[in-house]
Every structure is written in C-alpha cells, then in structure tokens.
Amino acid sequence: MKLEVWVRRTAVAATVGMFLVLIMGTTVTNTGSAEGCGRDWPLCHGNFVPEYTVQTAIEWSHRFVTGIETFLILGAAAGAILYRRKQRGVWFLTIGTVFTLFLQAGMGAAAVLWPQRAAILATHFGVSLACLASIFLLTRLLYQPFGASAPTNPAPIPVPIPPHSAAFRKATWGTLIAVVLVAYLGAYMRHSNASLACYRWPNCTDQAIPTVDAPVAMALAHRLAAVAATVFIASMTYVAGKRKREDPEMYRAFGLAFVCILIQSAVGGAVVISRLKLWTTLAHGGVMALMFICIADACRQVYFERPRRRADRTALAPAPTPAASPAD
C-alpha cells in the first residue's frame, strides 16, 4: 500500500479524533470535571494513571485522547507537506492545524494550572472548533486529485454569476463570523453559569418582557445571534441553490449547514427544557461543530477554488454572444 494512502487515512483518523476531543471537552465542562485531576498537568493527581473516580476518569480520558490526537495531527501534517506541499492551501491548512492544536492544548493546560476567566475558556472552545475545521479541510485537500493523479482536462472553475461574485464571497466569510459569534456566546454563557438565565424556550422567562440583568442579557444575545446566523445561512443556501447544477459543492455545504442550524435550534431548546441534561449539551456542541466545518468548507471553496482577482474572473468568464446585425 502506498504511503500516501496511510497519510490520507491518518488525516481521516485525526479529523474523527479531533471531533471526539471536542465532544469530550464539552463533557468535562458539563459534568464539572475540569478539576478531576486537581491542579496537576500533564499528570493527574501526581500520577500517570490516577485512582478511579468518575470526574477523574472523565478528565484523564480527555487528556489521553488529546495526546493520541496530537500524534495523529502531526503525522497527517508531515505527510501533507511531504506529498502535497505544492498544492494550493496545504501549507496554510497544515500550519493552521498544528498552531490551533498546540494553542488549544496550551489553553487547556493553563485552565488546569491557573483559574481562567469565562472569556478565555470560551475562546478555548473556539480554538478547538478552528482546529477541527482545519484538519477536516486538510483531509479534503488530501483526497482531491493532484499532480500525476489529476485529470488532464479538468473542469473549469465555477465563476459566480456577476454582479454577485464579490458579494457572495464576502457574505460567505460573514456567515462564518456569525457562526463563530454564536459559538463564542454559547460557550461564554456556559462557563459563566448563565445557561438557564433564560429558563423558558422559546420565551426567556415567565414574564412577557423579562427583567434584564447580565446573565439574561447574555442568554438573549446568544439567542438573537443564533437567529441572525439562521437567516444568514438560509439566505446563502437560497443563493447557492440557484446555481446548484453549476456548483453543487457550494450548495451542499450551505444546505448541510442549514440543516445543522435547524437541528441546533431544536437541541438548544432541549437544553433549556431538560435543564442541561448531558445528552442535550453534548448534542448541542456536536451539531455546532458539524455546522462550523460546513461553513468553513464553503470558505475554503471561495478562497482556494475560486479566482480572486478581477483579471482571473474575466479570463474564465464565458465570452459574450455577439449581437445579430440588422442585415441578418
């Protein structure tokens, strides 16, 4: 078996592993197991394999899986540089994956050794999402034909319909920013113990107009940001749907993101109604991760696979059909 096949499989394993790390991190937060190993790092209560308690087992298993994930990502990154270093986007995604991996690991260690503010802990979740998206997109590139395996007559790069090309590109990045804001506000709310500040759903409280204090304002901001992100993604899905025959990958990315955010809204309601049952909080984090990588894949397409300069777009655009002369 070719070594490149193993690189691809390692990248797939790293993608699945990073998703697992994110879910296990959510489990640590929502079970109150952040200090399951005390204030020791990388050891757990001074031992490599500590005595068993539920919280200790949750925190230790999270660290153990993160350690394995580190080797998987480093292996996939090294293989990508070895085999695909000339492919557009590989260096960017490889560096981004490794950087966010060590950044989120360092932030996790700092959260154990020194108490952290909710803003830092929420940022930790965001960095984990970025690491997951980076390794997912790198895996996508590794499975694309390149070099000797690339087709000799590739299909032309889809050109967005003028005059919406630049606007669509900017709106795609804007959608990513909206999703990041929703994720950050949700994580900040959870680490601030304000998840049930709005204890009703879809209403906030029993009052028609709730008394707004800091926790309620945070919960309302999260819900409003989620509504805005839903509108963003629905609009982008509609626009991409107009060209789904010419550009099915873009339509698929936004279509899946739209399905994810609808599920995310329903699960968010279940989180409130169930009073933070573990399965609802894990599902909430997992669906958010899936939605994030869908939007990140759309950004990959507009950045790596679309002509960015006006001259490039003009060269790829079909020539206008000459008008018929009166003599004809």
C-alpha positions in Angstrom: 0.0 0.0 0.0 1.3 3.4 -0.9 2.5 5.6 2.0 0.2 8.4 0.7 -2.8 6.2 1.4 -1.7 5.9 5.0 -1.3 9.7 5.2 -4.9 10.1 4.0 -6.2 7.6 6.5 -4.2 9.2 9.3 -5.8 12.5 8.3 -9.3 10.9 8.5 -8.4 9.4 11.9 -7.2 12.9 13.0 -10.4 14.5 11.9 -12.6 12.0 13.8 -10.2 12.2 16.8 -10.5 16.0 16.9 -14.3 15.8 16.9 -14.0 13.3 19.7 -11.7 15.6 21.7 -14.2 18.5 21.3 -17.1 16.3 22.5 -15.0 15.0 25.4 -14.0 18.6 26.3 -17.7 19.5 26.3 -18.3 16.5 28.6 -15.6 17.8 31.0 -17.3 21.2 31.2 -20.9 20.0 31.6 -20.1 17.4 34.2 -17.9 19.7 36.3 -14.9 17.6 35.8 -12.4 20.3 34.9 -10.6 19.7 38.2 -10.9 15.9 38.0 -7.1 15.7 38.1 -6.7 18.5 40.5 -4.3 21.3 39.6 -1.7 18.8 38.1 -0.8 18.8 34.4 0.2 16.7 32.5 0.0 14.2 35.3 -3.3 13.5 37.1 -3.1 13.9 40.9 0.6 13.3 40.6 0.2 10.0 38.7 0.2 9.0 35.1 -2.8 6.6 35.8 -4.7 8.0 38.8 -7.1 6.3 41.1 -10.6 6.0 39.7 -13.4 8.5 40.3 -16.0 9.5 37.8 -14.7 13.1 37.4 -11.1 11.9 37.4 -11.8 9.3 34.7 -13.6 11.9 32.5 -10.7 14.5 32.7 -8.0 11.8 32.4 -9.6 10.2 29.3 -9.9 13.6 27.7 -6.2 14.3 28.2 -5.3 10.8 27.0 -7.3 11.1 23.8 -5.9 14.6 23.2 -2.4 13.1 23.5 -3.2 10.5 20.8 -4.8 13.2 18.7 -1.6 15.2 18.8 0.4 12.4 17.2 -2.3 11.8 14.6 -2.4 15.5 13.6 1.4 15.8 13.5 1.6 12.7 11.3 -1.1 14.0 8.9 0.6 17.4 8.8 4.0 15.9 8.0 2.5 13.6 5.3 0.6 16.5 3.7 3.8 18.6 3.5 5.7 15.6 2.1 3.2 14.7 -0.6 1.1 17.8 -1.3 3.3 20.8 -0.4 2.8 22.3 -3.9 -0.9 22.0 -3.7 -2.7 25.3 -3.1 -3.8 25.6 0.5 -1.9 22.7 2.0 0.7 24.9 3.8 -1.9 27.3 5.1 -4.1 24.5 6.5 -1.2 22.5 7.8 0.2 25.4 9.8 -3.2 26.4 10.9 -4.0 22.9 12.2 -0.7 22.5 14.1 -0.9 26.0 15.5 -4.5 25.7 16.8 -3.7 22.2 18.1 -1.0 23.4 20.4 -2.8 26.6 21.2 -5.9 24.8 22.4 -3.7 22.3 24.3 -1.8 25.1 26.0 -5.1 26.9 26.9 -6.4 23.7 28.3 -3.3 23.2 30.4 -3.5 26.8 31.6 -7.1 26.3 32.6 -6.0 23.4 34.9 -2.9 25.1 36.4 -4.5 28.5 36.9 -8.1 29.5 37.2 -9.3 31.2 34.0 -12.0 33.7 33.2 -15.1 32.6 31.2 -13.8 34.6 28.2 -10.6 32.6 28.0 -12.5 29.3 28.4 -14.9 30.3 25.7 -12.0 31.1 23.4 -10.6 27.7 24.1 -13.8 26.2 22.6 -13.5 28.4 19.6 -9.9 27.4 19.0 -10.9 23.7 19.2 -13.5 24.4 16.5 -10.8 26.0 14.4 -8.5 23.0 14.8 -11.3 20.6 13.8 -12.2 22.7 10.8 -8.5 22.9 9.7 -7.8 19.2 9.9 -11.1 18.5 8.1 -10.3 20.8 5.3 -6.7 19.5 5.1 -8.2 16.0 4.7 -10.5 17.2 2.0 -7.4 18.5 0.1 -5.5 15.2 0.5 -8.4 13.4 -1.2 -8.5 15.7 -4.2 -6.6 14.7 -7.3 -3.3 16.4 -7.6 -0.2 16.0 -9.7 0.0 12.8 -11.7 -3.4 11.7 -10.5 -5.1 15.0 -11.5 -7.3 14.8 -14.7 -5.6 16.1 -17.8 -8.6 18.1 -18.8 -10.1 19.4 -15.5 -13.5 21.1 -15.4 -13.4 24.8 -15.4 -13.5 26.6 -12.1 -17.1 27.8 -11.4 -17.4 31.5 -11.8 -20.1 33.2 -9.6 -22.7 35.0 -11.6 -22.0 38.7 -11.8 -22.6 41.0 -10.1 -22.8 38.8 -7.0 -19.4 37.2 -7.1 -17.6 39.6 -4.8 -20.7 40.0 -2.6 -21.2 36.2 -2.3 -17.5 35.8 -1.3 -17.8 38.4 1.4 -21.1 37.0 2.6 -19.6 33.6 2.9 -16.9 34.9 5.3 -19.6 37.0 7.1 -21.6 33.8 7.7 -18.5 32.2 9.2 -18.1 35.2 11.5 -21.8 35.0 12.6 -21.4 31.3 13.4 -18.2 32.0 15.4 -20.1 34.7 17.4 -22.9 32.2 18.2 -20.4 29.6 19.3 -18.4 32.1 21.5 -21.5 33.5 23.1 -22.8 30.0 23.9 -19.5 28.9 25.4 -19.2 32.1 27.4 -22.7 31.7 28.7 -22.0 28.1 29.8 -18.7 29.0 31.5 -20.4 31.9 33.2 -23.1 29.5 34.6 -25.8 31.5 32.8 -27.2 28.8 30.6 -30.5 28.8 32.4 -30.7 32.6 32.9 -33.5 32.3 30.2 -35.2 29.2 31.7 -38.0 29.1 29.2 -37.9 28.3 25.4 -38.6 30.0 23.1 -39.6 32.6 25.6 -36.9 33.7 28.0 -38.8 33.7 31.3 -42.4 33.6 32.5 -42.6 37.4 32.0 -43.5 38.8 28.6 -40.7 41.3 29.0 -38.1 39.8 31.3 -36.0 41.7 33.8 -32.7 42.1 32.0 -29.6 41.6 34.2 -26.2 40.5 33.0 -26.9 36.7 32.7 -30.3 37.3 31.0 -28.7 39.8 28.6 -26.0 37.2 27.7 -28.6 34.5 27.1 -30.7 36.8 25.0 -27.7 37.9 23.0 -26.9 34.2 22.3 -30.4 33.6 21.1 -30.5 36.7 18.9 -27.1 35.8 17.4 -28.5 32.3 16.6 -31.5 33.8 14.8 -29.2 36.1 12.8 -26.9 33.1 11.9 -30.0 31.1 10.8 -31.1 34.0 8.5 -27.6 34.3 7.1 -27.3 30.6 6.4 -30.8 30.3 4.9 -30.1 33.3 2.6 -26.8 31.8 1.5 -28.4 28.4 0.9 -31.1 30.1 -1.3 -28.5 31.9 -3.4 -26.3 28.8 -3.7 -29.3 26.8 -4.7 -29.8 29.0 -7.8 -26.6 27.6 -9.1 -26.6 24.1 -7.6 -26.2 22.5 -11.1 -23.1 24.5 -11.9 -21.7 24.5 -8.4 -23.1 21.5 -6.4 -20.4 21.5 -3.7 -21.2 25.1 -2.6 -24.9 24.3 -2.4 -24.1 21.1 -0.5 -22.0 23.0 2.1 -24.6 25.6 2.8 -27.5 23.1 2.6 -25.9 20.9 5.2 -25.1 24.0 7.4 -28.8 25.0 7.2 -29.9 21.5 8.3 -27.4 21.7 11.1 -28.6 25.1 12.4 -32.2 23.9 12.4 -31.2 20.9 14.4 -29.0 23.1 16.6 -32.0 25.4 17.4 -34.2 22.4 18.4 -31.4 20.9 20.5 -30.8 24.3 22.1 -34.5 24.3 23.2 -34.0 20.8 24.6 -31.0 22.1 26.6 -33.2 24.6 28.3 -36.3 22.4 28.7 -34.3 19.5 30.1 -32.4 21.7 32.5 -28.9 20.9 31.0 -29.2 17.2 30.6 -25.9 15.8 29.5 -27.1 14.3 26.2 -28.6 17.7 25.1 -25.4 19.7 25.9 -23.2 17.1 24.0 -25.6 17.1 21.0 -25.6 20.9 21.1 -21.8 21.0 20.9 -21.5 18.3 18.4 -24.0 19.8 15.9 -22.3 23.2 16.3 -19.0 21.5 15.3 -20.6 20.0 12.2 -22.2 23.3 11.2 -18.9 25.1 11.7 -17.0 22.7 9.4 -19.7 23.1 6.7 -19.3 26.8 6.7 -15.5 26.5 6.8 -15.7 24.3 3.8 -17.7 27.0 1.9 -15.0 29.5 2.9 -12.4 27.0 1.5 -14.2 27.0 -1.8 -14.4 30.7 -2.2 -10.8 31.2 -1.1 -8.9 28.3 -2.6 -11.0 27.2 -5.6 -12.4 30.5 -7.0 -10.4 33.1 -9.0 -9.9 36.0 -6.6 -8.5 38.7 -9.0 -10.8 40.5 -11.4 -8.5 39.6 -14.3 -8.7 35.9 -13.4 -12.5 36.0 -13.3 -12.7 37.9 -16.6 -10.4 35.3 -18.2 -12.6 32.4 -17.0 -16.0 34.0 -17.8 -17.7 32.9 -21.0 -17.3 35.3 -23.9 -20.4 37.4 -24.6 -22.5 36.3 -27.6 -22.3 38.9 -30.4 -25.5 40.7 -31.2 -27.1 40.0 -34.5 -26.6 42.8 -37.1 -29.7 44.4 -38.8 -28.7 42.8 -42.1 -29.1 39.4 -40.6 
